Amino acid sequence: MIAELGLAALWLAAALAALQMAAGFLTLRDGADGALAGLIRPAAIVQGVLVTLSFAMLVWLFAVTDLSVKLVASNSHSMKPLVFKLSGTWGNHEGSMLLWVMVMGLAGALIALVERRLPERTMNATLAAQGVVSLGFYAFLLLSSNPFERLPVPAAEGMGLNPLLQDIGLAFHPPTLYLGYVGLSVAFSFAVGALLTRQVTPDFARAMRPWVLGAWVLLTIGITAGSYWAYYELGWGGWWFWDPVENASLMPWLAATALLHSASVLASRDALRTWTIMLGVVAFSMSMVGTFLVRSGILTSVHAFAVDPERGTFILVLLGIFIGGALLLFALRANTISEGERFALASREGALVFNNVMLSAILAIVLLGTLYPLLTEAFDVRVSVGPPYFNPVGAIFTIPMLVVMAVGPLLRWRQDRIDRIGKEIALFAALVLAALILTSLLADIALLPLLGLALGVGLAVASLMPLRGRKLARTPLATWGMVTAHFGIAVALIGMASESAFTSERLAAVEEGGSTSVGPWTVVLQGVEPVAGPNWTAIQGRVSASYDGDDPVVLTPQSRNFWAPPQQTTESALVTRWNGQLYAVVGDRSPDGRWQLRLWWKPFVTLIWYGGLLIALGGVLALVGRVLSDLRHRRLAARIADRRADREALA
């Protein structure tokens, strides 16, 4: 009964999405029935409630392990811990797509409830566009990926969730990414709505900006969490592999970063109108491309859920309809959008445009490197595109972007002179040069990590320069957000460069009681013993590690064997110090009785994830600051309107 209730709620939500779409577009016509306009917001709100109910029903089915439901039987097991039963709800294709449409439905409901800044005609067009996107995904679920499908005969036991996904990180990584993707779908709907009504104004940008900023924060958290999950769970010792599915989340983030800055310029300075609309379309396009890559079956990855070509075809059709239609609308309407305010090249707007172009170029590089192997494989030619392509080619555009990021916030709006900030530029250049010379003298490292360290040091100091001369207590939260996010980029950059430049690795065969070393660490294998978990058994090493003769710490890396489904995984063990991490993996036993130990010493690697969290924190501060500022402006506008009304009444 629970499954049928969830399916019925999903069908009703789809029907309301169709009503929202039809009513929204009909109100755009001259002379449309006014009653239809009154249906749009309620339809969006009730749709959000119904799809949330549907997802809650699926969570319940996983919680009780209802093995009469095909999805539960294929992705859960009665012996699995409850937390992984719950996270298994979205650890599969159908469940993750239902999570997607639930968040989209809630986003549409929230827009309908709270957004009052836009003209009602533009608001109706925005909700109509959101209805189109939602309806496409409802059709995909109901016609191709029904999460509530029953089995003819209930299964005796479930097949279980992919053991690599049975990790607490899965409870946070996919939902945050989906929230980010849906935030970009809202930005897309705002862009389409503004195009339809030709009302690309600062008010439009102010309405869209919180959604873009929220999506960007969530994508940042999702990518950071996913990177750390892959780092400690896969046992390969790396934090980023340029895997196509990793790229699928990076591409929307790059586009969202450009869109966020462009929308801020439009909201504050009434410039970059056409560019903002275009980036709104591109950002959502990248999330759709990522969805197609993950769920079409053309990729083989722990992240890739779908293996049915029919589903991939369905998503490809949706991508063509949504993105092709939006680009066609943009081509038809772009020339009707006024240019907006002009600005000089030497200005903060000019710096933002330059970095947006650099971000777009990096996005194109990642997109090409991701799709090229798939295109060649269609012609029976297998190629591999990895760090030798992405790192140097991306650096061509990343390095100038970082330089402009350091000095751009110091420029004035509209027009400025470079010589006005000559001292700040000289300080940045001196820091970068000093870091280059000092690092090259102390260590023999490759060019790109050397440049990354030097630019990271310079950017860390330059990111704080906008606070100079301000009363910190009165500095707007949005400014604090910018400073924190830029400082986070510098911290992450230093971590990336350090990991690449200074990592030490040791693969050794060690007998029990034997020792080896890696970097400043001395490691002793004290013993190996069998252990058991709720749905796995493991061989667990007991490793004593001492840093430069300090008191030893004990690590317990494992090699696990799951039985539902049968699979072997590697559980790494980490020791974190202020200056890096020791990373240990235990392997198989050799015929002579020795055990394989793989060890890494990664100086300052944790700065990568601390930097990611700082970037997200900066976005949160900016979001809170923008929301509070908008509330103050609304109250001020309301008071002015009340006083005007009082004066008119007295007259």
BASEZA-726995 format. One record per residue (C-alpha): residue in three letters; x, y, z. Coordinates in steps of 0.25 Angstrom, whole numbers, plus 5000, padded with zeros to 4 digits. Example, Ala and Ser with C-alpha at 12.3 -4.5 7.8 and 13.67 -1.06 7.14 Angstrom:
BEGIN
R  type    px    py    pz
R   ALA  5049  4982  5031
R   SER  5055  4996  5029
***
This chain:
BEGIN
R  type    px    py    pz
R   MET  5000  5000  5000
R   ILE  5012  5010  5003
R   ALA  5017  5008  4989
R   GLU  5004  5010  4983
R   LEU  5002  5023  4991
R   GLY  5016  5028  4987
R   LEU  5013  5025  4972
R   ALA  4999  5032  4973
R   ALA  5006  5044  4979
R   LEU  5016  5044  4968
R   TRP  5005  5044  4957
R   LEU  4997  5055  4964
R   ALA  5010  5063  4965
R   ALA  5013  5061  4950
R   ALA  4999  5066  4947
R   LEU  5000  5078  4955
R   ALA  5014  5081  4948
R   ALA  5006  5080  4935
R   LEU  4995  5090  4940
R   GLN  5006  5099  4945
R   MET  5013  5099  4931
R   ALA  5000  5101  4923
R   ALA  4994  5112  4932
R   GLY  5007  5119  4932
R   PHE  5009  5120  4917
R   LEU  4994  5123  4915
R   THR  4995  5135  4924
R   LEU  5006  5141  4915
R   ARG  4996  5142  4903
R   ASP  4988  5155  4902
R   GLY  4974  5154  4908
R   ALA  4977  5141  4915
R   ASP  4967  5137  4926
R   GLY  4971  5143  4939
R   ALA  4966  5131  4947
R   LEU  4978  5123  4941
R   ALA  4988  5132  4947
R   GLY  4982  5129  4960
R   LEU  4985  5114  4959
R   ILE  5000  5115  4956
R   ARG  5005  5118  4970
R   PRO  4996  5108  4977
R   ALA  4999  5097  4967
R   ALA  5014  5099  4969
R   ILE  5012  5098  4985
R   VAL  5003  5086  4985
R   GLN  5013  5079  4975
R   GLY  5024  5081  4984
R   VAL  5016  5075  4996
R   LEU  5012  5063  4987
R   VAL  5026  5059  4982
R   THR  5031  5061  4996
R   LEU  5021  5051  5001
R   SER  5025  5041  4989
R   PHE  5040  5042  4993
R   ALA  5036  5040  5008
R   MET  5029  5027  5004
R   LEU  5041  5022  4997
R   VAL  5050  5025  5009
R   TRP  5040  5017  5017
R   LEU  5040  5005  5008
R   PHE  5055  5005  5009
R   ALA  5055  5007  5024
R   VAL  5046  4994  5026
R   THR  5053  4987  5015
R   ASP  5040  4984  5007
R   LEU  5046  4973  4997
R   SER  5033  4973  4989
R   VAL  5038  4986  4983
R   LYS  5048  4983  4972
R   LEU  5056  4995  4975
R   VAL  5058  4991  4990
R   ALA  5061  4977  4986
R   SER  5072  4981  4976
R   ASN  5078  4992  4985
R   SER  5076  4988  5000
R   HIS  5078  4976  5009
R   SER  5071  4973  5023
R   MET  5085  4972  5030
R   LYS  5090  4985  5025
R   PRO  5091  4996  5036
R   LEU  5079  5006  5036
R   VAL  5087  5018  5032
R   PHE  5091  5011  5019
R   LYS  5077  5006  5017
R   LEU  5073  5020  5017
R   SER  5084  5026  5009
R   GLY  5081  5014  4999
R   THR  5069  5021  4996
R   TRP  5077  5031  4987
R   GLY  5089  5022  4985
R   ASN  5082  5016  4972
R   HIS  5077  5022  4959
R   GLU  5062  5022  4962
R   GLY  5063  5027  4976
R   SER  5073  5038  4972
R   MET  5064  5043  4961
R   LEU  5052  5044  4971
R   LEU  5061  5052  4980
R   TRP  5064  5061  4969
R   VAL  5049  5064  4965
R   MET  5046  5065  4980
R   VAL  5056  5076  4982
R   MET  5051  5083  4969
R   GLY  5037  5082  4974
R   LEU  5041  5088  4987
R   ALA  5049  5099  4980
R   GLY  5037  5103  4971
R   ALA  5028  5103  4983
R   LEU  5037  5112  4991
R   ILE  5038  5122  4979
R   ALA  5023  5122  4978
R   LEU  5022  5125  4993
R   VAL  5032  5136  4995
R   GLU  5036  5142  4982
R   ARG  5029  5156  4980
R   ARG  5040  5165  4974
R   LEU  5038  5161  4960
R   PRO  5026  5166  4951
R   GLU  5015  5156  4952
R   ARG  5016  5153  4937
R   THR  5031  5149  4938
R   MET  5028  5141  4951
R   ASN  5017  5133  4943
R   ALA  5027  5131  4932
R   THR  5037  5126  4942
R   LEU  5028  5116  4948
R   ALA  5023  5111  4935
R   ALA  5038  5109  4931
R   GLN  5040  5101  4944
R   GLY  5028  5093  4941
R   VAL  5033  5089  4928
R   VAL  5046  5084  4934
R   SER  5039  5077  4945
R   LEU  5029  5070  4936
R   GLY  5041  5065  4927
R   PHE  5047  5058  4939
R   TYR  5033  5053  4944
R   ALA  5031  5047  4931
R   PHE  5045  5041  4932
R   LEU  5042  5034  4945
R   LEU  5028  5030  4942
R   LEU  5030  5024  4928
R   SER  5045  5019  4929
R   SER  5049  5018  4943
R   ASN  5038  5015  4953
R   PRO  5043  5015  4967
R   PHE  5031  5008  4972
R   GLU  5030  4996  4963
R   ARG  5026  4983  4970
R   LEU  5032  4969  4968
R   PRO  5022  4958  4964
R   VAL  5028  4950  4976
R   PRO  5035  4957  4987
R   ALA  5050  4954  4988
R   ALA  5055  4945  4999
R   GLU  5066  4955  5001
R   GLY  5071  4967  4995
R   MET  5084  4969  4987
R   GLY  5090  4980  4995
R   LEU  5096  4993  4992
R   ASN  5109  4995  4985
R   PRO  5119  4993  4997
R   LEU  5127  5005  4992
R   LEU  5114  5014  4994
R   GLN  5112  5008  5008
R   ASP  5119  5020  5015
R   ILE  5114  5031  5023
R   GLY  5119  5041  5012
R   LEU  5108  5036  5003
R   ALA  5098  5041  5012
R   PHE  5103  5056  5009
R   HIS  5110  5055  4996
R   PRO  5099  5052  4986
R   PRO  5088  5061  4993
R   THR  5096  5073  4993
R   LEU  5100  5071  4978
R   TYR  5085  5070  4975
R   LEU  5081  5082  4983
R   GLY  5092  5089  4975
R   TYR  5087  5084  4961
R   VAL  5073  5088  4965
R   GLY  5077  5102  4969
R   LEU  5083  5103  4955
R   SER  5069  5098  4949
R   VAL  5063  5110  4957
R   ALA  5073  5120  4951
R   PHE  5070  5114  4937
R   SER  5055  5116  4939
R   PHE  5057  5130  4943
R   ALA  5066  5132  4931
R   VAL  5055  5126  4922
R   GLY  5044  5134  4929
R   ALA  5052  5147  4927
R   LEU  5054  5144  4912
R   LEU  5040  5141  4910
R   THR  5035  5155  4916
R   ARG  5048  5162  4911
R   GLN  5049  5167  4926
R   VAL  5064  5165  4928
R   THR  5066  5175  4940
R   PRO  5074  5177  4953
R   ASP  5061  5172  4960
R   PHE  5062  5159  4952
R   ALA  5076  5157  4956
R   ARG  5073  5160  4970
R   ALA  5062  5149  4970
R   MET  5071  5139  4963
R   ARG  5084  5142  4971
R   PRO  5080  5135  4984
R   TRP  5077  5122  4976
R   VAL  5090  5123  4969
R   LEU  5098  5126  4981
R   GLY  5091  5115  4989
R   ALA  5093  5105  4977
R   TRP  5108  5109  4977
R   VAL  5110  5107  4992
R   LEU  5103  5093  4991
R   LEU  5111  5089  4979
R   THR  5124  5093  4986
R   ILE  5121  5085  4998
R   GLY  5116  5073  4990
R   ILE  5129  5073  4981
R   THR  5138  5075  4994
R   ALA  5131  5064  5001
R   GLY  5131  5055  4989
R   SER  5146  5057  4987
R   TYR  5149  5054  5002
R   TRP  5140  5041  5000
R   ALA  5148  5036  4988
R   TYR  5161  5040  4995
R   TYR  5159  5031  5007
R   GLU  5149  5021  5002
R   LEU  5155  5016  4989
R   GLY  5169  5014  4995
R   TRP  5176  5019  4983
R   GLY  5183  5031  4991
R   GLY  5178  5042  4981
R   TRP  5168  5053  4984
R   TRP  5164  5056  4969
R   PHE  5165  5046  4957
R   TRP  5158  5054  4946
R   ASP  5148  5043  4945
R   PRO  5137  5047  4935
R   VAL  5127  5046  4947
R   GLU  5135  5056  4955
R   ASN  5136  5065  4943
R   ALA  5121  5064  4942
R   SER  5120  5071  4956
R   LEU  5131  5081  4953
R   MET  5126  5086  4940
R   PRO  5113  5092  4946
R   TRP  5121  5098  4958
R   LEU  5130  5105  4948
R   ALA  5118  5110  4940
R   ALA  5111  5114  4953
R   THR  5123  5122  4958
R   ALA  5123  5130  4945
R   LEU  5108  5132  4946
R   LEU  5109  5136  4961
R   HIS  5118  5148  4958
R   SER  5111  5152  4945
R   ALA  5097  5152  4953
R   SER  5104  5161  4964
R   VAL  5108  5171  4954
R   LEU  5094  5171  4947
R   ALA  5088  5173  4961
R   SER  5097  5183  4966
R   ARG  5101  5191  4953
R   ASP  5091  5187  4943
R   ALA  5101  5182  4933
R   LEU  5104  5168  4926
R   ARG  5089  5166  4923
R   THR  5091  5156  4912
R   TRP  5103  5150  4918
R   THR  5095  5146  4930
R   ILE  5084  5140  4922
R   MET  5094  5132  4914
R   LEU  5101  5127  4926
R   GLY  5088  5123  4933
R   VAL  5085  5114  4921
R   VAL  5099  5108  4921
R   ALA  5100  5105  4936
R   PHE  5087  5097  4935
R   SER  5092  5091  4922
R   MET  5104  5086  4929
R   SER  5096  5079  4940
R   MET  5088  5072  4929
R   VAL  5100  5068  4922
R   GLY  5105  5062  4935
R   THR  5092  5055  4938
R   PHE  5093  5049  4924
R   LEU  5107  5044  4926
R   VAL  5104  5038  4939
R   ARG  5091  5031  4935
R   SER  5092  5028  4921
R   GLY  5100  5015  4923
R   ILE  5112  5021  4914
R   LEU  5121  5022  4926
R   THR  5126  5011  4935
R   SER  5128  5017  4949
R   VAL  5124  5015  4964
R   HIS  5116  5027  4962
R   ALA  5109  5023  4950
R   PHE  5095  5017  4953
R   ALA  5088  5014  4939
R   VAL  5092  5003  4929
R   ASP  5079  5004  4921
R   PRO  5082  5011  4908
R   GLU  5067  5014  4907
R   ARG  5068  5023  4919
R   GLY  5080  5030  4913
R   THR  5072  5033  4901
R   PHE  5061  5038  4909
R   ILE  5070  5048  4916
R   LEU  5077  5052  4903
R   VAL  5063  5055  4898
R   LEU  5060  5064  4910
R   LEU  5074  5071  4909
R   GLY  5071  5074  4894
R   ILE  5057  5079  4898
R   PHE  5061  5088  4910
R   ILE  5074  5093  4905
R   GLY  5071  5093  4890
R   GLY  5058  5101  4893
R   ALA  5065  5111  4902
R   LEU  5077  5113  4893
R   LEU  5066  5116  4881
R   LEU  5059  5125  4890
R   PHE  5072  5132  4894
R   ALA  5075  5134  4879
R   LEU  5062  5139  4876
R   ARG  5061  5149  4888
R   ALA  5075  5153  4891
R   ASN  5075  5165  4881
R   THR  5063  5170  4888
R   ILE  5070  5171  4902
R   SER  5077  5185  4904
R   GLU  5092  5185  4906
R   GLY  5091  5191  4920
R   GLU  5101  5200  4927
R   ARG  5115  5202  4920
R   PHE  5128  5200  4928
R   ALA  5142  5202  4925
R   LEU  5152  5191  4924
R   ALA  5160  5195  4936
R   SER  5148  5193  4946
R   ARG  5143  5183  4955
R   GLU  5133  5179  4944
R   GLY  5144  5178  4934
R   ALA  5152  5168  4944
R   LEU  5139  5160  4946
R   VAL  5137  5159  4931
R   PHE  5151  5154  4929
R   ASN  5150  5143  4939
R   ASN  5137  5139  4934
R   VAL  5143  5137  4920
R   MET  5154  5129  4927
R   LEU  5144  5121  4935
R   SER  5137  5118  4922
R   ALA  5150  5114  4915
R   ILE  5153  5104  4926
R   LEU  5139  5099  4925
R   ALA  5141  5096  4910
R   ILE  5154  5089  4913
R   VAL  5148  5080  4923
R   LEU  5136  5077  4914
R   LEU  5144  5074  4903
R   GLY  5153  5065  4911
R   THR  5141  5058  4917
R   LEU  5134  5055  4903
R   TYR  5145  5053  4894
R   PRO  5148  5038  4899
R   LEU  5133  5035  4897
R   LEU  5133  5040  4883
R   THR  5146  5033  4879
R   GLU  5140  5020  4886
R   ALA  5128  5021  4876
R   PHE  5138  5019  4865
R   ASP  5145  5007  4872
R   VAL  5157  5016  4876
R   ARG  5160  5016  4891
R   VAL  5167  5028  4897
R   SER  5170  5032  4911
R   VAL  5169  5047  4915
R   GLY  5175  5050  4929
R   PRO  5184  5059  4937
R   PRO  5194  5061  4925
R   TYR  5183  5068  4917
R   PHE  5175  5075  4928
R   ASN  5186  5080  4937
R   PRO  5195  5088  4927
R   VAL  5183  5092  4918
R   GLY  5175  5097  4929
R   ALA  5186  5104  4935
R   ILE  5187  5113  4923
R   PHE  5174  5120  4927
R   THR  5175  5117  4942
R   ILE  5187  5125  4945
R   PRO  5183  5138  4938
R   MET  5169  5136  4945
R   LEU  5176  5135  4959
R   VAL  5184  5148  4956
R   VAL  5172  5156  4952
R   MET  5165  5150  4964
R   ALA  5175  5155  4973
R   VAL  5174  5170  4968
R   GLY  5160  5171  4963
R   PRO  5153  5173  4976
R   LEU  5162  5185  4979
R   LEU  5157  5192  4966
R   ARG  5145  5202  4966
R   TRP  5132  5200  4959
R   ARG  5130  5206  4946
R   GLN  5144  5212  4943
R   ASP  5157  5212  4950
R   ARG  5172  5214  4948
R   ILE  5182  5202  4950
R   ASP  5192  5211  4956
R   ARG  5183  5215  4967
R   ILE  5185  5201  4973
R   GLY  5200  5200  4968
R   LYS  5205  5197  4983
R   GLU  5195  5186  4985
R   ILE  5199  5180  4971
R   ALA  5214  5181  4974
R   LEU  5212  5174  4988
R   PHE  5205  5163  4981
R   ALA  5215  5161  4971
R   ALA  5226  5162  4981
R   LEU  5220  5151  4989
R   VAL  5218  5142  4977
R   LEU  5233  5144  4973
R   ALA  5238  5142  4987
R   ALA  5230  5129  4988
R   LEU  5235  5124  4975
R   ILE  5250  5127  4978
R   LEU  5249  5121  4992
R   THR  5241  5108  4988
R   SER  5250  5106  4976
R   LEU  5263  5107  4985
R   LEU  5257  5098  4996
R   ALA  5251  5087  4987
R   ASP  5252  5081  4973
R   ILE  5238  5081  4969
R   ALA  5231  5082  4955
R   LEU  5226  5095  4949
R   LEU  5211  5095  4951
R   PRO  5212  5091  4966
R   LEU  5223  5102  4968
R   LEU  5213  5112  4961
R   GLY  5202  5107  4970
R   LEU  5209  5109  4983
R   ALA  5214  5123  4979
R   LEU  5200  5128  4974
R   GLY  5194  5122  4986
R   VAL  5202  5130  4995
R   GLY  5200  5143  4988
R   LEU  5185  5141  4986
R   ALA  5184  5137  5001
R   VAL  5189  5151  5005
R   ALA  5183  5158  4993
R   SER  5169  5153  4997
R   LEU  5170  5160  5010
R   MET  5173  5174  5004
R   PRO  5159  5178  5002
R   LEU  5157  5179  5017
R   ARG  5169  5189  5018
R   GLY  5164  5202  5023
R   ARG  5150  5197  5027
R   LYS  5144  5197  5040
R   LEU  5143  5182  5041
R   ALA  5130  5182  5050
R   ARG  5123  5190  5039
R   THR  5128  5182  5027
R   PRO  5116  5176  5020
R   LEU  5114  5161  5021
R   ALA  5115  5160  5005
R   THR  5129  5166  5006
R   TRP  5133  5156  5017
R   GLY  5127  5145  5008
R   MET  5136  5149  4996
R   VAL  5148  5150  5005
R   THR  5146  5137  5011
R   ALA  5143  5130  4998
R   HIS  5155  5136  4991
R   PHE  5164  5132  5003
R   GLY  5158  5118  5003
R   ILE  5162  5117  4988
R   ALA  5177  5121  4992
R   VAL  5177  5110  5003
R   ALA  5172  5099  4994
R   LEU  5182  5103  4983
R   ILE  5193  5102  4993
R   GLY  5188  5089  4998
R   MET  5187  5083  4983
R   ALA  5201  5088  4980
R   SER  5207  5083  4993
R   GLU  5200  5069  4990
R   SER  5206  5069  4976
R   ALA  5220  5074  4980
R   PHE  5223  5067  4993
R   THR  5216  5054  4994
R   SER  5224  5042  4997
R   GLU  5219  5027  4994
R   ARG  5224  5014  4999
R   LEU  5219  5000  4994
R   ALA  5226  4990  5003
R   ALA  5224  4975  5007
R   VAL  5225  4974  5022
R   GLU  5225  4962  5031
R   GLU  5218  4964  5045
R   GLY  5227  4971  5054
R   GLY  5235  4977  5042
R   SER  5236  4992  5039
R   THR  5237  5001  5027
R   SER  5237  5016  5025
R   VAL  5231  5027  5017
R   GLY  5235  5042  5018
R   PRO  5238  5045  5033
R   TRP  5229  5033  5037
R   THR  5234  5020  5043
R   VAL  5223  5009  5041
R   VAL  5223  4996  5048
R   LEU  5213  4985  5045
R   GLN  5209  4979  5059
R   GLY  5200  4969  5054
R   VAL  5188  4965  5045
R   GLU  5175  4959  5050
R   PRO  5161  4956  5044
R   VAL  5149  4965  5049
R   ALA  5135  4965  5045
R   GLY  5124  4976  5043
R   PRO  5109  4976  5041
R   ASN  5110  4971  5027
R   TRP  5125  4969  5024
R   THR  5137  4962  5029
R   ALA  5151  4967  5028
R   ILE  5166  4965  5030
R   GLN  5170  4977  5038
R   GLY  5185  4981  5040
R   ARG  5190  4987  5053
R   VAL  5200  4998  5049
R   SER  5209  5006  5058
R   ALA  5214  5019  5052
R   SER  5224  5029  5058
R   TYR  5227  5043  5053
R   ASP  5241  5046  5054
R   GLY  5243  5038  5067
R   ASP  5230  5044  5074
R   ASP  5221  5035  5082
R   PRO  5215  5024  5072
R   VAL  5200  5024  5068
R   VAL  5192  5012  5063
R   LEU  5185  5011  5050
R   THR  5176  4999  5046
R   PRO  5174  4999  5031
R   GLN  5165  4988  5026
R   SER  5162  4979  5014
R   ARG  5147  4976  5014
R   ASN  5139  4965  5008
R   PHE  5124  4969  5007
R   TRP  5114  4957  5004
R   ALA  5102  4966  5000
R   PRO  5106  4968  4989
R   PRO  5119  4960  4989
R   GLN  5131  4970  4987
R   GLN  5144  4973  4993
R   THR  5148  4987  4997
R   THR  5159  4995  5003
R   GLU  5158  5003  5016
R   SER  5169  5012  5017
R   ALA  5174  5017  5031
R   LEU  5179  5032  5033
R   VAL  5187  5040  5043
R   THR  5185  5055  5042
R   ARG  5195  5065  5046
R   TRP  5195  5080  5045
R   ASN  5205  5078  5033
R   GLY  5199  5066  5026
R   GLN  5193  5052  5026
R   LEU  5199  5038  5027
R   TYR  5191  5029  5018
R   ALA  5192  5014  5020
R   VAL  5186  5002  5012
R   VAL  5187  4988  5015
R   GLY  5187  4978  5004
R   ASP  5189  4963  5001
R   ARG  5198  4953  5008
R   SER  5210  4948  4999
R   PRO  5214  4933  4998
R   ASP  5226  4936  5008
R   GLY  5216  4941  5019
R   ARG  5219  4956  5017
R   TRP  5207  4966  5016
R   GLN  5206  4977  5005
R   LEU  5206  4991  5011
R   ARG  5204  5003  5003
R   LEU  5207  5016  5010
R   TRP  5207  5031  5006
R   TRP  5211  5043  5013
R   LYS  5204  5055  5008
R   PRO  5209  5069  5013
R   PHE  5197  5079  5015
R   VAL  5187  5071  5007
R   THR  5176  5074  5017
R   LEU  5177  5089  5012
R   ILE  5170  5084  5000
R   TRP  5157  5081  5008
R   TYR  5159  5092  5018
R   GLY  5159  5102  5006
R   GLY  5147  5096  5000
R   LEU  5139  5098  5013
R   LEU  5144  5112  5014
R   ILE  5139  5114  5000
R   ALA  5126  5109  5004
R   LEU  5126  5117  5016
R   GLY  5129  5130  5008
R   GLY  5117  5127  5000
R   VAL  5108  5125  5012
R   LEU  5112  5138  5018
R   ALA  5110  5145  5004
R   LEU  5096  5138  5003
R   VAL  5092  5143  5017
R   GLY  5097  5157  5015
R   ARG  5089  5158  5002
R   VAL  5076  5153  5008
R   LEU  5078  5162  5020
R   SER  5081  5174  5010
R   ASP  5069  5171  5002
R   LEU  5060  5170  5014
R   ARG  5065  5184  5018
R   HIS  5062  5189  5005
R   ARG  5048  5184  5005
R   ARG  5045  5190  5018
R   LEU  5051  5203  5014
R   ALA  5042  5203  5001
R   ALA  5030  5199  5009
R   ARG  5032  5211  5019
R   ILE  5034  5220  5007
R   ALA  5021  5215  5000
R   ASP  5013  5217  5013
R   ARG  5018  5231  5015
R   ARG  5015  5234  5001
R   ALA  5001  5228  5003
R   ASP  4999  5236  5016
R   ARG  5003  5249  5009
R   GLU  4993  5247  4998
R   ALA  4982  5244  5008
R   LEU  4985  5257  5015
R   ALA  4985  5264  5002
***
